[in-house]
């Protein structure tokens, strides 16, 4: 199944919902970053959260994410 994102809003706009399948996105992050399984889970959650939050932005709004870690880094 391809990655996809679904947004829903009630008619009066009082409730919004967003859901996403991001398996291919996370696999691409893992492939490019050569991450171990634990790091892949963390980066996958970050990427999925960014996709969900980013889908709610309007106009010129921006989303900034930051990661702080003390683990081993590989180039």
CHARMM-style PDB file with segment names, atoms N, HN, CA, C and O in Angstrom:
ATOM      1  N   UNK     1       0.845  -1.183   0.000  1.00  0.00      PROA
ATOM      2  CA  UNK     1       0.000   0.000   0.000  1.00  0.00      PROA
ATOM      3  C   UNK     1       0.887   1.242   0.000  1.00  0.00      PROA
ATOM      4  O   UNK     1       1.837   1.332   0.778  1.00  0.00      PROA
ATOM      5  N   UNK     2       0.584   2.173  -0.850  1.00  0.00      PROA
ATOM      6  HN  UNK     2      -0.187   2.101  -1.482  1.00  0.00      PROA
ATOM      7  CA  UNK     2       1.327   3.433  -0.908  1.00  0.00      PROA
ATOM      8  C   UNK     2       1.023   4.285   0.313  1.00  0.00      PROA
ATOM      9  O   UNK     2      -0.040   4.177   0.924  1.00  0.00      PROA
ATOM     10  N   UNK     3       1.993   5.143   0.655  1.00  0.00      PROA
ATOM     11  HN  UNK     3       2.856   5.231   0.159  1.00  0.00      PROA
ATOM     12  CA  UNK     3       1.759   6.085   1.743  1.00  0.00      PROA
ATOM     13  C   UNK     3       0.617   7.015   1.368  1.00  0.00      PROA
ATOM     14  O   UNK     3       0.452   7.377   0.203  1.00  0.00      PROA
ATOM     15  N   UNK     4      -0.159   7.390   2.352  1.00  0.00      PROA
ATOM     16  HN  UNK     4      -0.026   7.095   3.298  1.00  0.00      PROA
ATOM     17  CA  UNK     4      -1.219   8.360   2.111  1.00  0.00      PROA
ATOM     18  C   UNK     4      -1.610   9.043   3.415  1.00  0.00      PROA
ATOM     19  O   UNK     4      -1.342   8.547   4.509  1.00  0.00      PROA
ATOM     20  N   UNK     5      -2.243  10.179   3.264  1.00  0.00      PROA
ATOM     21  HN  UNK     5      -2.461  10.581   2.375  1.00  0.00      PROA
ATOM     22  CA  UNK     5      -2.688  10.992   4.389  1.00  0.00      PROA
ATOM     23  C   UNK     5      -4.151  11.347   4.151  1.00  0.00      PROA
ATOM     24  O   UNK     5      -4.532  11.736   3.047  1.00  0.00      PROA
ATOM     25  N   UNK     6      -4.963  11.209   5.191  1.00  0.00      PROA
ATOM     26  HN  UNK     6      -4.653  10.893   6.087  1.00  0.00      PROA
ATOM     27  CA  UNK     6      -6.394  11.505   5.089  1.00  0.00      PROA
ATOM     28  C   UNK     6      -6.734  12.571   6.115  1.00  0.00      PROA
ATOM     29  O   UNK     6      -6.359  12.468   7.283  1.00  0.00      PROA
ATOM     30  N   UNK     7      -7.444  13.591   5.671  1.00  0.00      PROA
ATOM     31  HN  UNK     7      -7.749  13.675   4.722  1.00  0.00      PROA
ATOM     32  CA  UNK     7      -7.901  14.652   6.575  1.00  0.00      PROA
ATOM     33  C   UNK     7      -9.419  14.671   6.579  1.00  0.00      PROA
ATOM     34  O   UNK     7     -10.061  14.447   5.553  1.00  0.00      PROA
ATOM     35  N   UNK     8      -9.981  14.942   7.745  1.00  0.00      PROA
ATOM     36  HN  UNK     8      -9.460  15.125   8.578  1.00  0.00      PROA
ATOM     37  CA  UNK     8     -11.443  15.045   7.865  1.00  0.00      PROA
ATOM     38  C   UNK     8     -11.777  16.222   8.773  1.00  0.00      PROA
ATOM     39  O   UNK     8     -11.067  16.507   9.738  1.00  0.00      PROA
ATOM     40  N   UNK     9     -12.865  16.893   8.446  1.00  0.00      PROA
ATOM     41  HN  UNK     9     -13.442  16.662   7.663  1.00  0.00      PROA
ATOM     42  CA  UNK     9     -13.341  18.023   9.238  1.00  0.00      PROA
ATOM     43  C   UNK     9     -14.858  17.940   9.328  1.00  0.00      PROA
ATOM     44  O   UNK     9     -15.530  17.601   8.354  1.00  0.00      PROA
ATOM     45  N   UNK    10     -15.390  18.251  10.499  1.00  0.00      PROA
ATOM     46  HN  UNK    10     -14.844  18.526  11.290  1.00  0.00      PROA
ATOM     47  CA  UNK    10     -16.844  18.281  10.639  1.00  0.00      PROA
ATOM     48  C   UNK    10     -17.394  19.466   9.851  1.00  0.00      PROA
ATOM     49  O   UNK    10     -16.669  20.417   9.557  1.00  0.00      PROA
ATOM     50  N   UNK    11     -18.672  19.403   9.513  1.00  0.00      PROA
ATOM     51  HN  UNK    11     -19.261  18.631   9.752  1.00  0.00      PROA
ATOM     52  CA  UNK    11     -19.299  20.469   8.727  1.00  0.00      PROA
ATOM     53  C   UNK    11     -19.172  21.836   9.380  1.00  0.00      PROA
ATOM     54  O   UNK    11     -18.996  22.841   8.692  1.00  0.00      PROA
ATOM     55  N   UNK    12     -19.259  21.879  10.708  1.00  0.00      PROA
ATOM     56  HN  UNK    12     -19.401  21.063  11.267  1.00  0.00      PROA
ATOM     57  CA  UNK    12     -19.158  23.184  11.381  1.00  0.00      PROA
ATOM     58  C   UNK    12     -17.711  23.557  11.729  1.00  0.00      PROA
ATOM     59  O   UNK    12     -17.470  24.622  12.297  1.00  0.00      PROA
ATOM     60  N   UNK    13     -16.763  22.702  11.397  1.00  0.00      PROA
ATOM     61  HN  UNK    13     -16.959  21.837  10.935  1.00  0.00      PROA
ATOM     62  CA  UNK    13     -15.348  23.009  11.607  1.00  0.00      PROA
ATOM     63  C   UNK    13     -14.856  22.876  13.036  1.00  0.00      PROA
ATOM     64  O   UNK    13     -13.736  23.291  13.336  1.00  0.00      PROA
ATOM     65  N   UNK    14     -15.653  22.313  13.922  1.00  0.00      PROA
ATOM     66  HN  UNK    14     -16.562  21.975  13.679  1.00  0.00      PROA
ATOM     67  CA  UNK    14     -15.239  22.226  15.326  1.00  0.00      PROA
ATOM     68  C   UNK    14     -14.326  21.043  15.607  1.00  0.00      PROA
ATOM     69  O   UNK    14     -13.707  20.978  16.669  1.00  0.00      PROA
ATOM     70  N   UNK    15     -14.236  20.113  14.674  1.00  0.00      PROA
ATOM     71  HN  UNK    15     -14.739  20.166  13.811  1.00  0.00      PROA
ATOM     72  CA  UNK    15     -13.398  18.948  14.896  1.00  0.00      PROA
ATOM     73  C   UNK    15     -12.654  18.604  13.614  1.00  0.00      PROA
ATOM     74  O   UNK    15     -13.237  18.544  12.532  1.00  0.00      PROA
ATOM     75  N   UNK    16     -11.340  18.379  13.763  1.00  0.00      PROA
ATOM     76  HN  UNK    16     -10.866  18.428  14.642  1.00  0.00      PROA
ATOM     77  CA  UNK    16     -10.514  17.959  12.634  1.00  0.00      PROA
ATOM     78  C   UNK    16      -9.797  16.675  13.007  1.00  0.00      PROA
ATOM     79  O   UNK    16      -9.445  16.469  14.169  1.00  0.00      PROA
ATOM     80  N   UNK    17      -9.584  15.823  12.035  1.00  0.00      PROA
ATOM     81  HN  UNK    17      -9.870  15.991  11.092  1.00  0.00      PROA
ATOM     82  CA  UNK    17      -8.846  14.578  12.255  1.00  0.00      PROA
ATOM     83  C   UNK    17      -7.893  14.370  11.083  1.00  0.00      PROA
ATOM     84  O   UNK    17      -8.207  14.706   9.942  1.00  0.00      PROA
ATOM     85  N   UNK    18      -6.729  13.812  11.384  1.00  0.00      PROA
ATOM     86  HN  UNK    18      -6.474  13.538  12.312  1.00  0.00      PROA
ATOM     87  CA  UNK    18      -5.738  13.513  10.365  1.00  0.00      PROA
ATOM     88  C   UNK    18      -5.172  12.133  10.668  1.00  0.00      PROA
ATOM     89  O   UNK    18      -4.866  11.823  11.819  1.00  0.00      PROA
ATOM     90  N   UNK    19      -5.035  11.309   9.642  1.00  0.00      PROA
ATOM     91  HN  UNK    19      -5.284  11.561   8.707  1.00  0.00      PROA
ATOM     92  CA  UNK    19      -4.427   9.985   9.791  1.00  0.00      PROA
ATOM     93  C   UNK    19      -3.495   9.755   8.603  1.00  0.00      PROA
ATOM     94  O   UNK    19      -3.745  10.246   7.503  1.00  0.00      PROA
ATOM     95  N   UNK    20      -2.419   9.003   8.836  1.00  0.00      PROA
ATOM     96  HN  UNK    20      -2.216   8.603   9.730  1.00  0.00      PROA
ATOM     97  CA  UNK    20      -1.461   8.778   7.755  1.00  0.00      PROA
ATOM     98  C   UNK    20      -0.867   7.379   7.831  1.00  0.00      PROA
ATOM     99  O   UNK    20      -0.689   6.813   8.910  1.00  0.00      PROA
ATOM    100  N   UNK    21      -0.570   6.844   6.666  1.00  0.00      PROA
ATOM    101  HN  UNK    21      -0.715   7.304   5.789  1.00  0.00      PROA
ATOM    102  CA  UNK    21       0.240   5.636   6.529  1.00  0.00      PROA
ATOM    103  C   UNK    21       1.556   6.111   5.931  1.00  0.00      PROA
ATOM    104  O   UNK    21       1.567   6.669   4.834  1.00  0.00      PROA
ATOM    105  N   UNK    22       2.668   5.898   6.635  1.00  0.00      PROA
ATOM    106  HN  UNK    22       2.660   5.445   7.526  1.00  0.00      PROA
ATOM    107  CA  UNK    22       3.953   6.456   6.214  1.00  0.00      PROA
ATOM    108  C   UNK    22       5.055   5.403   6.119  1.00  0.00      PROA
ATOM    109  O   UNK    22       6.230   5.720   6.306  1.00  0.00      PROA
ATOM    110  N   UNK    23       4.694   4.180   5.836  1.00  0.00      PROA
ATOM    111  HN  UNK    23       3.740   3.923   5.684  1.00  0.00      PROA
ATOM    112  CA  UNK    23       5.673   3.089   5.785  1.00  0.00      PROA
ATOM    113  C   UNK    23       6.785   3.368   4.783  1.00  0.00      PROA
ATOM    114  O   UNK    23       7.960   3.192   5.103  1.00  0.00      PROA
ATOM    115  N   UNK    24       6.436   3.795   3.588  1.00  0.00      PROA
ATOM    116  HN  UNK    24       5.481   3.938   3.328  1.00  0.00      PROA
ATOM    117  CA  UNK    24       7.450   4.061   2.560  1.00  0.00      PROA
ATOM    118  C   UNK    24       8.309   5.271   2.921  1.00  0.00      PROA
ATOM    119  O   UNK    24       9.512   5.275   2.656  1.00  0.00      PROA
ATOM    120  N   UNK    25       7.712   6.285   3.515  1.00  0.00      PROA
ATOM    121  HN  UNK    25       6.736   6.282   3.730  1.00  0.00      PROA
ATOM    122  CA  UNK    25       8.468   7.447   3.966  1.00  0.00      PROA
ATOM    123  C   UNK    25       9.525   7.033   4.984  1.00  0.00      PROA
ATOM    124  O   UNK    25      10.686   7.429   4.873  1.00  0.00      PROA
ATOM    125  N   UNK    26       9.132   6.245   5.965  1.00  0.00      PROA
ATOM    126  HN  UNK    26       8.189   5.923   6.055  1.00  0.00      PROA
ATOM    127  CA  UNK    26      10.061   5.811   7.018  1.00  0.00      PROA
ATOM    128  C   UNK    26      11.144   4.919   6.432  1.00  0.00      PROA
ATOM    129  O   UNK    26      12.302   5.016   6.840  1.00  0.00      PROA
ATOM    130  N   UNK    27      10.798   4.057   5.491  1.00  0.00      PROA
ATOM    131  HN  UNK    27       9.858   3.978   5.160  1.00  0.00      PROA
ATOM    132  CA  UNK    27      11.810   3.202   4.849  1.00  0.00      PROA
ATOM    133  C   UNK    27      12.822   4.042   4.086  1.00  0.00      PROA
ATOM    134  O   UNK    27      14.013   3.731   4.092  1.00  0.00      PROA
ATOM    135  N   UNK    28      12.367   5.094   3.435  1.00  0.00      PROA
ATOM    136  HN  UNK    28      11.400   5.347   3.430  1.00  0.00      PROA
ATOM    137  CA  UNK    28      13.281   5.980   2.709  1.00  0.00      PROA
ATOM    138  C   UNK    28      14.213   6.709   3.676  1.00  0.00      PROA
ATOM    139  O   UNK    28      15.404   6.849   3.399  1.00  0.00      PROA
ATOM    140  N   UNK    29      13.687   7.167   4.793  1.00  0.00      PROA
ATOM    141  HN  UNK    29      12.719   7.053   5.018  1.00  0.00      PROA
ATOM    142  CA  UNK    29      14.533   7.803   5.820  1.00  0.00      PROA
ATOM    143  C   UNK    29      15.578   6.801   6.312  1.00  0.00      PROA
ATOM    144  O   UNK    29      16.754   7.141   6.435  1.00  0.00      PROA
ATOM    145  N   UNK    30      15.151   5.566   6.594  1.00  0.00      PROA
ATOM    146  HN  UNK    30      14.196   5.289   6.494  1.00  0.00      PROA
ATOM    147  CA  UNK    30      16.081   4.536   7.074  1.00  0.00      PROA
ATOM    148  C   UNK    30      17.171   4.258   6.041  1.00  0.00      PROA
ATOM    149  O   UNK    30      18.349   4.144   6.382  1.00  0.00      PROA
ATOM    150  N   UNK    31      16.773   4.153   4.794  1.00  0.00      PROA
ATOM    151  HN  UNK    31      15.816   4.245   4.517  1.00  0.00      PROA
ATOM    152  CA  UNK    31      17.734   3.872   3.730  1.00  0.00      PROA
ATOM    153  C   UNK    31      18.752   4.996   3.577  1.00  0.00      PROA
ATOM    154  O   UNK    31      19.950   4.740   3.450  1.00  0.00      PROA
ATOM    155  N   UNK    32      18.282   6.231   3.588  1.00  0.00      PROA
ATOM    156  HN  UNK    32      17.309   6.439   3.691  1.00  0.00      PROA
ATOM    157  CA  UNK    32      19.193   7.367   3.399  1.00  0.00      PROA
ATOM    158  C   UNK    32      20.095   7.615   4.602  1.00  0.00      PROA
ATOM    159  O   UNK    32      21.249   8.012   4.442  1.00  0.00      PROA
ATOM    160  N   UNK    33      19.575   7.385   5.801  1.00  0.00      PROA
ATOM    161  HN  UNK    33      18.637   7.063   5.931  1.00  0.00      PROA
ATOM    162  CA  UNK    33      20.343   7.679   7.012  1.00  0.00      PROA
ATOM    163  C   UNK    33      21.095   6.463   7.564  1.00  0.00      PROA
ATOM    164  O   UNK    33      21.911   6.608   8.474  1.00  0.00      PROA
ATOM    165  N   UNK    34      20.832   5.273   7.028  1.00  0.00      PROA
ATOM    166  HN  UNK    34      20.169   5.155   6.289  1.00  0.00      PROA
ATOM    167  CA  UNK    34      21.483   4.041   7.494  1.00  0.00      PROA
ATOM    168  C   UNK    34      21.310   3.869   9.002  1.00  0.00      PROA
ATOM    169  O   UNK    34      22.273   3.596   9.717  1.00  0.00      PROA
ATOM    170  N   UNK    35      20.091   4.028   9.472  1.00  0.00      PROA
ATOM    171  HN  UNK    35      19.308   4.250   8.891  1.00  0.00      PROA
ATOM    172  CA  UNK    35      19.839   3.987  10.907  1.00  0.00      PROA
ATOM    173  C   UNK    35      19.588   2.568  11.401  1.00  0.00      PROA
ATOM    174  O   UNK    35      19.134   1.700  10.656  1.00  0.00      PROA
ATOM    175  N   UNK    36      19.895   2.361  12.670  1.00  0.00      PROA
ATOM    176  HN  UNK    36      20.264   3.067  13.275  1.00  0.00      PROA
ATOM    177  CA  UNK    36      19.575   1.083  13.299  1.00  0.00      PROA
ATOM    178  C   UNK    36      18.081   1.082  13.633  1.00  0.00      PROA
ATOM    179  O   UNK    36      17.428   2.118  13.513  1.00  0.00      PROA
ATOM    180  N   UNK    37      17.529  -0.062  14.048  1.00  0.00      PROA
ATOM    181  HN  UNK    37      18.059  -0.904  14.146  1.00  0.00      PROA
ATOM    182  CA  UNK    37      16.082  -0.137  14.272  1.00  0.00      PROA
ATOM    183  C   UNK    37      15.535   0.878  15.279  1.00  0.00      PROA
ATOM    184  O   UNK    37      14.473   1.456  15.051  1.00  0.00      PROA
ATOM    185  N   UNK    38      16.242   1.102  16.380  1.00  0.00      PROA
ATOM    186  HN  UNK    38      17.105   0.633  16.566  1.00  0.00      PROA
ATOM    187  CA  UNK    38      15.749   2.041  17.391  1.00  0.00      PROA
ATOM    188  C   UNK    38      15.707   3.468  16.850  1.00  0.00      PROA
ATOM    189  O   UNK    38      14.727   4.186  17.047  1.00  0.00      PROA
ATOM    190  N   UNK    39      16.770   3.871  16.170  1.00  0.00      PROA
ATOM    191  HN  UNK    39      17.567   3.288  16.010  1.00  0.00      PROA
ATOM    192  CA  UNK    39      16.799   5.209  15.582  1.00  0.00      PROA
ATOM    193  C   UNK    39      15.754   5.347  14.480  1.00  0.00      PROA
ATOM    194  O   UNK    39      15.165   6.415  14.310  1.00  0.00      PROA
ATOM    195  N   UNK    40      15.524   4.280  13.738  1.00  0.00      PROA
ATOM    196  HN  UNK    40      16.002   3.412  13.876  1.00  0.00      PROA
ATOM    197  CA  UNK    40      14.514   4.314  12.681  1.00  0.00      PROA
ATOM    198  C   UNK    40      13.132   4.552  13.260  1.00  0.00      PROA
ATOM    199  O   UNK    40      12.341   5.307  12.696  1.00  0.00      PROA
ATOM    200  N   UNK    41      12.838   3.914  14.380  1.00  0.00      PROA
ATOM    201  HN  UNK    41      13.481   3.300  14.839  1.00  0.00      PROA
ATOM    202  CA  UNK    41      11.540   4.135  15.034  1.00  0.00      PROA
ATOM    203  C   UNK    41      11.404   5.604  15.431  1.00  0.00      PROA
ATOM    204  O   UNK    41      10.371   6.223  15.177  1.00  0.00      PROA
ATOM    205  N   UNK    42      12.438   6.157  16.049  1.00  0.00      PROA
ATOM    206  HN  UNK    42      13.277   5.654  16.255  1.00  0.00      PROA
ATOM    207  CA  UNK    42      12.381   7.555  16.486  1.00  0.00      PROA
ATOM    208  C   UNK    42      12.243   8.502  15.299  1.00  0.00      PROA
ATOM    209  O   UNK    42      11.407   9.405  15.324  1.00  0.00      PROA
ATOM    210  N   UNK    43      13.049   8.307  14.264  1.00  0.00      PROA
ATOM    211  HN  UNK    43      13.728   7.573  14.244  1.00  0.00      PROA
ATOM    212  CA  UNK    43      12.960   9.170  13.088  1.00  0.00      PROA
ATOM    213  C   UNK    43      11.635   8.984  12.352  1.00  0.00      PROA
ATOM    214  O   UNK    43      11.079   9.940  11.811  1.00  0.00      PROA
ATOM    215  N   UNK    44      11.138   7.765  12.335  1.00  0.00      PROA
ATOM    216  HN  UNK    44      11.589   6.988  12.775  1.00  0.00      PROA
ATOM    217  CA  UNK    44       9.848   7.503  11.702  1.00  0.00      PROA
ATOM    218  C   UNK    44       8.718   8.221  12.401  1.00  0.00      PROA
ATOM    219  O   UNK    44       7.830   8.784  11.760  1.00  0.00      PROA
ATOM    220  N   UNK    45       8.758   8.199  13.725  1.00  0.00      PROA
ATOM    221  HN  UNK    45       9.479   7.742  14.246  1.00  0.00      PROA
ATOM    222  CA  UNK    45       7.727   8.925  14.487  1.00  0.00      PROA
ATOM    223  C   UNK    45       7.832  10.420  14.244  1.00  0.00      PROA
ATOM    224  O   UNK    45       6.817  11.105  14.118  1.00  0.00      PROA
ATOM    225  N   UNK    46       9.053  10.931  14.179  1.00  0.00      PROA
ATOM    226  HN  UNK    46       9.878  10.375  14.281  1.00  0.00      PROA
ATOM    227  CA  UNK    46       9.248  12.353  13.912  1.00  0.00      PROA
ATOM    228  C   UNK    46       8.735  12.712  12.516  1.00  0.00      PROA
ATOM    229  O   UNK    46       8.026  13.705  12.353  1.00  0.00      PROA
ATOM    230  N   UNK    47       9.087  11.919  11.519  1.00  0.00      PROA
ATOM    231  HN  UNK    47       9.664  11.113  11.650  1.00  0.00      PROA
ATOM    232  CA  UNK    47       8.650  12.192  10.145  1.00  0.00      PROA
ATOM    233  C   UNK    47       7.137  12.098  10.011  1.00  0.00      PROA
ATOM    234  O   UNK    47       6.517  12.914   9.329  1.00  0.00      PROA
ATOM    235  N   UNK    48       6.542  11.098  10.667  1.00  0.00      PROA
ATOM    236  HN  UNK    48       7.045  10.436  11.222  1.00  0.00      PROA
ATOM    237  CA  UNK    48       5.086  10.948  10.612  1.00  0.00      PROA
ATOM    238  C   UNK    48       4.399  12.114  11.313  1.00  0.00      PROA
ATOM    239  O   UNK    48       3.419  12.657  10.805  1.00  0.00      PROA
ATOM    240  N   UNK    49       4.910  12.497  12.473  1.00  0.00      PROA
ATOM    241  HN  UNK    49       5.707  12.055  12.886  1.00  0.00      PROA
ATOM    242  CA  UNK    49       4.356  13.647  13.182  1.00  0.00      PROA
ATOM    243  C   UNK    49       4.464  14.917  12.364  1.00  0.00      PROA
ATOM    244  O   UNK    49       3.546  15.737  12.351  1.00  0.00      PROA
ATOM    245  N   UNK    50       5.592  15.082  11.678  1.00  0.00      PROA
ATOM    246  HN  UNK    50       6.338  14.416  11.689  1.00  0.00      PROA
ATOM    247  CA  UNK    50       5.780  16.262  10.827  1.00  0.00      PROA
ATOM    248  C   UNK    50       4.774  16.264   9.681  1.00  0.00      PROA
ATOM    249  O   UNK    50       4.224  17.309   9.335  1.00  0.00      PROA
ATOM    250  N   UNK    51       4.533  15.092   9.092  1.00  0.00      PROA
ATOM    251  HN  UNK    51       4.980  14.243   9.373  1.00  0.00      PROA
ATOM    252  CA  UNK    51       3.548  15.006   8.007  1.00  0.00      PROA
ATOM    253  C   UNK    51       2.153  15.344   8.520  1.00  0.00      PROA
ATOM    254  O   UNK    51       1.405  16.071   7.866  1.00  0.00      PROA
ATOM    255  N   UNK    52       1.809  14.820   9.682  1.00  0.00      PROA
ATOM    256  HN  UNK    52       2.416  14.229  10.213  1.00  0.00      PROA
ATOM    257  CA  UNK    52       0.480  15.089  10.250  1.00  0.00      PROA
ATOM    258  C   UNK    52       0.315  16.568  10.590  1.00  0.00      PROA
ATOM    259  O   UNK    52      -0.685  17.182  10.219  1.00  0.00      PROA
ATOM    260  N   UNK    53       1.287  17.138  11.289  1.00  0.00      PROA
ATOM    261  HN  UNK    53       2.100  16.639  11.590  1.00  0.00      PROA
ATOM    262  CA  UNK    53       1.186  18.550  11.662  1.00  0.00      PROA
ATOM    263  C   UNK    53       1.287  19.457  10.447  1.00  0.00      PROA
ATOM    264  O   UNK    53       0.579  20.460  10.352  1.00  0.00      PROA
ATOM    265  N   UNK    54       2.166  19.105   9.519  1.00  0.00      PROA
ATOM    266  HN  UNK    54       2.742  18.290   9.596  1.00  0.00      PROA
ATOM    267  CA  UNK    54       2.325  19.910   8.312  1.00  0.00      PROA
ATOM    268  C   UNK    54       1.069  19.965   7.464  1.00  0.00      PROA
ATOM    269  O   UNK    54       0.823  20.955   6.774  1.00  0.00      PROA
ATOM    270  N   UNK    55       0.279  18.912   7.510  1.00  0.00      PROA
ATOM    271  HN  UNK    55       0.478  18.108   8.070  1.00  0.00      PROA
ATOM    272  CA  UNK    55      -0.954  18.896   6.721  1.00  0.00      PROA
ATOM    273  C   UNK    55      -1.987  19.895   7.239  1.00  0.00      PROA
ATOM    274  O   UNK    55      -2.954  20.205   6.543  1.00  0.00      PROA
ATOM    275  N   UNK    56      -1.787  20.397   8.447  1.00  0.00      PROA
ATOM    276  HN  UNK    56      -1.002  20.145   9.013  1.00  0.00      PROA
ATOM    277  CA  UNK    56      -2.732  21.351   9.028  1.00  0.00      PROA
ATOM    278  C   UNK    56      -2.294  22.805   8.864  1.00  0.00      PROA
ATOM    279  O   UNK    56      -3.017  23.717   9.265  1.00  0.00      PROA
ATOM    280  N   UNK    57      -1.117  23.028   8.278  1.00  0.00      PROA
ATOM    281  HN  UNK    57      -0.530  22.287   7.951  1.00  0.00      PROA
ATOM    282  CA  UNK    57      -0.624  24.390   8.091  1.00  0.00      PROA
ATOM    283  C   UNK    57      -1.423  25.105   7.011  1.00  0.00      PROA
ATOM    284  O   UNK    57      -1.963  24.485   6.096  1.00  0.00      PROA
ATOM    285  N   UNK    58      -1.482  26.418   7.142  1.00  0.00      PROA
ATOM    286  HN  UNK    58      -1.042  26.922   7.886  1.00  0.00      PROA
ATOM    287  CA  UNK    58      -2.203  27.241   6.179  1.00  0.00      PROA
ATOM    288  C   UNK    58      -1.282  28.330   5.650  1.00  0.00      PROA
ATOM    289  O   UNK    58      -0.419  28.838   6.367  1.00  0.00      PROA
ATOM    290  N   UNK    59      -1.476  28.676   4.399  1.00  0.00      PROA
ATOM    291  HN  UNK    59      -2.177  28.263   3.816  1.00  0.00      PROA
ATOM    292  CA  UNK    59      -0.754  29.799   3.804  1.00  0.00      PROA
ATOM    293  C   UNK    59       0.753  29.661   3.918  1.00  0.00      PROA
ATOM    294  O   UNK    59       1.338  28.686   3.446  1.00  0.00      PROA
ATOM    295  N   UNK    60       1.371  30.641   4.545  1.00  0.00      PROA
ATOM    296  HN  UNK    60       0.896  31.433   4.929  1.00  0.00      PROA
ATOM    297  CA  UNK    60       2.828  30.666   4.655  1.00  0.00      PROA
ATOM    298  C   UNK    60       3.333  30.151   6.001  1.00  0.00      PROA
ATOM    299  O   UNK    60       4.496  30.359   6.345  1.00  0.00      PROA
ATOM    300  N   UNK    61       2.475  29.486   6.757  1.00  0.00      PROA
ATOM    301  HN  UNK    61       1.530  29.318   6.477  1.00  0.00      PROA
ATOM    302  CA  UNK    61       2.911  28.927   8.038  1.00  0.00      PROA
ATOM    303  C   UNK    61       4.012  27.904   7.807  1.00  0.00      PROA
ATOM    304  O   UNK    61       4.085  27.269   6.755  1.00  0.00      PROA
ATOM    305  N   UNK    62       4.872  27.759   8.822  1.00  0.00      PROA
ATOM    306  HN  UNK    62       4.812  28.276   9.676  1.00  0.00      PROA
ATOM    307  CA  UNK    62       5.980  26.816   8.740  1.00  0.00      PROA
ATOM    308  C   UNK    62       5.991  25.915   9.951  1.00  0.00      PROA
ATOM    309  O   UNK    62       5.396  26.225  10.983  1.00  0.00      PROA
ATOM    310  N   UNK    63       6.670  24.806   9.813  1.00  0.00      PROA
ATOM    311  HN  UNK    63       7.153  24.554   8.974  1.00  0.00      PROA
ATOM    312  CA  UNK    63       6.823  23.841  10.885  1.00  0.00      PROA
ATOM    313  C   UNK    63       8.315  23.590  11.063  1.00  0.00      PROA
ATOM    314  O   UNK    63       9.010  23.295  10.091  1.00  0.00      PROA
ATOM    315  N   UNK    64       8.810  23.702  12.276  1.00  0.00      PROA
ATOM    316  HN  UNK    64       8.245  23.942  13.065  1.00  0.00      PROA
ATOM    317  CA  UNK    64      10.219  23.431  12.568  1.00  0.00      PROA
ATOM    318  C   UNK    64      10.303  22.301  13.584  1.00  0.00      PROA
ATOM    319  O   UNK    64       9.590  22.297  14.587  1.00  0.00      PROA
ATOM    320  N   UNK    65      11.174  21.351  13.311  1.00  0.00      PROA
ATOM    321  HN  UNK    65      11.753  21.355  12.496  1.00  0.00      PROA
ATOM    322  CA  UNK    65      11.382  20.223  14.209  1.00  0.00      PROA
ATOM    323  C   UNK    65      12.846  20.180  14.605  1.00  0.00      PROA
ATOM    324  O   UNK    65      13.721  20.586  13.840  1.00  0.00      PROA
ATOM    325  N   UNK    66      13.100  19.691  15.786  1.00  0.00      PROA
ATOM    326  HN  UNK    66      12.389  19.360  16.407  1.00  0.00      PROA
ATOM    327  CA  UNK    66      14.471  19.590  16.251  1.00  0.00      PROA
ATOM    328  C   UNK    66      14.644  18.282  16.999  1.00  0.00      PROA
ATOM    329  O   UNK    66      13.739  17.825  17.698  1.00  0.00      PROA
ATOM    330  N   UNK    67      15.813  17.689  16.846  1.00  0.00      PROA
ATOM    331  HN  UNK    67      16.548  18.060  16.279  1.00  0.00      PROA
ATOM    332  CA  UNK    67      16.134  16.437  17.533  1.00  0.00      PROA
ATOM    333  C   UNK    67      17.353  16.677  18.405  1.00  0.00      PROA
ATOM    334  O   UNK    67      18.359  17.222  17.949  1.00  0.00      PROA
ATOM    335  N   UNK    68      17.257  16.272  19.649  1.00  0.00      PROA
ATOM    336  HN  UNK    68      16.441  15.830  20.019  1.00  0.00      PROA
ATOM    337  CA  UNK    68      18.414  16.303  20.545  1.00  0.00      PROA
ATOM    338  C   UNK    68      18.695  14.880  20.966  1.00  0.00      PROA
ATOM    339  O   UNK    68      17.800  14.175  21.430  1.00  0.00      PROA
ATOM    340  N   UNK    69      19.927  14.458  20.807  1.00  0.00      PROA
ATOM    341  HN  UNK    69      20.655  15.032  20.430  1.00  0.00      PROA
ATOM    342  CA  UNK    69      20.291  13.089  21.152  1.00  0.00      PROA
ATOM    343  C   UNK    69      21.723  13.051  21.664  1.00  0.00      PROA
ATOM    344  O   UNK    69      22.525  13.937  21.372  1.00  0.00      PROA
ATOM    345  N   UNK    70      22.024  12.034  22.417  1.00  0.00      PROA
ATOM    346  HN  UNK    70      21.372  11.314  22.655  1.00  0.00      PROA
ATOM    347  CA  UNK    70      23.393  11.878  22.896  1.00  0.00      PROA
ATOM    348  C   UNK    70      23.980  10.537  22.469  1.00  0.00      PROA
ATOM    349  O   UNK    70      25.000  10.087  22.992  1.00  0.00      PROA
ATOM    350  N   UNK    71      23.315   9.918  21.515  1.00  0.00      PROA
ATOM    351  HN  UNK    71      22.487  10.283  21.091  1.00  0.00      PROA
ATOM    352  CA  UNK    71      23.767   8.608  21.045  1.00  0.00      PROA
ATOM    353  C   UNK    71      24.902   8.734  20.036  1.00  0.00      PROA
ATOM    354  O   UNK    71      25.359   9.831  19.712  1.00  0.00      PROA
ATOM    355  N   UNK    72      25.339   7.584  19.554  1.00  0.00      PROA
ATOM    356  HN  UNK    72      24.968   6.693  19.817  1.00  0.00      PROA
ATOM    357  CA  UNK    72      26.420   7.506  18.593  1.00  0.00      PROA
ATOM    358  C   UNK    72      25.954   8.027  17.241  1.00  0.00      PROA
ATOM    359  O   UNK    72      24.817   7.773  16.843  1.00  0.00      PROA
ATOM    360  N   UNK    73      26.803   8.745  16.536  1.00  0.00      PROA
ATOM    361  HN  UNK    73      27.726   8.952  16.860  1.00  0.00      PROA
ATOM    362  CA  UNK    73      26.494   9.273  15.213  1.00  0.00      PROA
ATOM    363  C   UNK    73      27.440   8.658  14.211  1.00  0.00      PROA
ATOM    364  O   UNK    73      28.641   8.546  14.459  1.00  0.00      PROA
ATOM    365  N   UNK    74      26.886   8.253  13.057  1.00  0.00      PROA
ATOM    366  HN  UNK    74      25.911   8.344  12.855  1.00  0.00      PROA
ATOM    367  CA  UNK    74      27.703   7.702  11.974  1.00  0.00      PROA
ATOM    368  C   UNK    74      27.495   8.518  10.713  1.00  0.00      PROA
ATOM    369  O   UNK    74      26.375   8.934  10.416  1.00  0.00      PROA
ATOM    370  N   UNK    75      28.554   8.747   9.978  1.00  0.00      PROA
ATOM    371  HN  UNK    75      29.464   8.409  10.219  1.00  0.00      PROA
ATOM    372  CA  UNK    75      28.445   9.446   8.692  1.00  0.00      PROA
ATOM    373  C   UNK    75      28.273   8.453   7.584  1.00  0.00      PROA
ATOM    374  OT1 UNK    75      28.162   8.840   6.420  1.00  0.00      PROA
TER     375      UNK     75
END
